[in-house]
Amino acid sequence: MAAFAPGGRRVFSGGVDGTVRVWDRPTERDRVLTRHDAQVTGLTVSPDGRRVASTGMEGLIKVTDVEGDAKPLVLRGHEGPAWTAAFSPDGRWLASAGKDGALRVWDLTGAVPPLTRWADTNQIRHAAFSPDGRHVATGGQDGTVRIWDAHRDLPPLVLRGHRGLVWAVAYSPDGRRLASAGTDGTVRIWATTGRGEPQVLRGHQSMVWAVAFSADGRWVAGTGNDGTARIWRTDVSAPPITVGGFAAPVESVQFSGDDELLLTAHGDGTARLWRCTACEPIGDLLVRADRRLARE
């Protein structure tokens, strides 16, 4: 697992050795922030970049300060592995998903107990807060995507279409769309109102494990078991940009805040940063082209 800090100067990673590390991009130096007793299964950075939440196979969630040597806040409640966690936009709340089928929304101030929803009879693999902090989306083993009220115990909006487990979900920056990645090899983009049919993006040759929107909402990236990253334009119907040659499954993906870089984590234990030139704003592309022409 790997994630950018806001601003992109730092990168955080978690691995099968149970460590959560922070890397300084300019120097490529790293240090260990915390350790789990088992594999790290999920990683997320708070909006202000000051805390990292990690989930582990042992079922624990650890919220660790990036600076200082304070002991992490340990959240217990999932029975079995905790798969992923997500901060709310204001950083107060943390949503977690586990193999026990529970969605838990934790108040990190400790003022109220966690709100628990049984989102799937088997397991939920992923949870994501909406940009306004009012909803949490989950993907489950039953092939559904569910959108929950983050703070009230109300029935969810259920989106159906995937065949098999939904590995990941991601909101668009404006909160109007939700992308999901599935065992069926597709990425689907849904209206968060639940109206209409989803946009179905194909290209992966096997299950899709991760999905992410670009910061401007124009692109969606999917990565998975076939060892590729595929990037689609969301506003046109066209084949994806395909990046391969990783020689290992691609387990997570995230765009940098300026959309110039993608961060991917791989089944061989590496995290990689690479440039997506086509994803840059058209103005930046024209400037880059002018500079290249001037040199030639």
ABEGO torsion letter per residue (X at the ends): XBBBBBGGABBBBBBAAGBBBBBBAAAGBBBBABBBABBBABBBBBAAGABBBBBBAAGBBBBBBABEABBBBBBBGBBEBBABBBBBAAGABBBBBBAAGBBBBBBAAGABBBBBBBABAABBABBBBBAAGABBBBBBAAGBBBBBBAABBBBBBBBBGBBEBBABBBBBAAGABBBBBBAAGBBBBBBAAGBEBBBBBBGBABBBABBBBBAAGABBBBBBAAGBBBBBBAABBBBBBBBBGAGBBBABBBBBAAGABBBBBBAAGBBBBBBBAAABBAAAAAAAAAAAAAAX
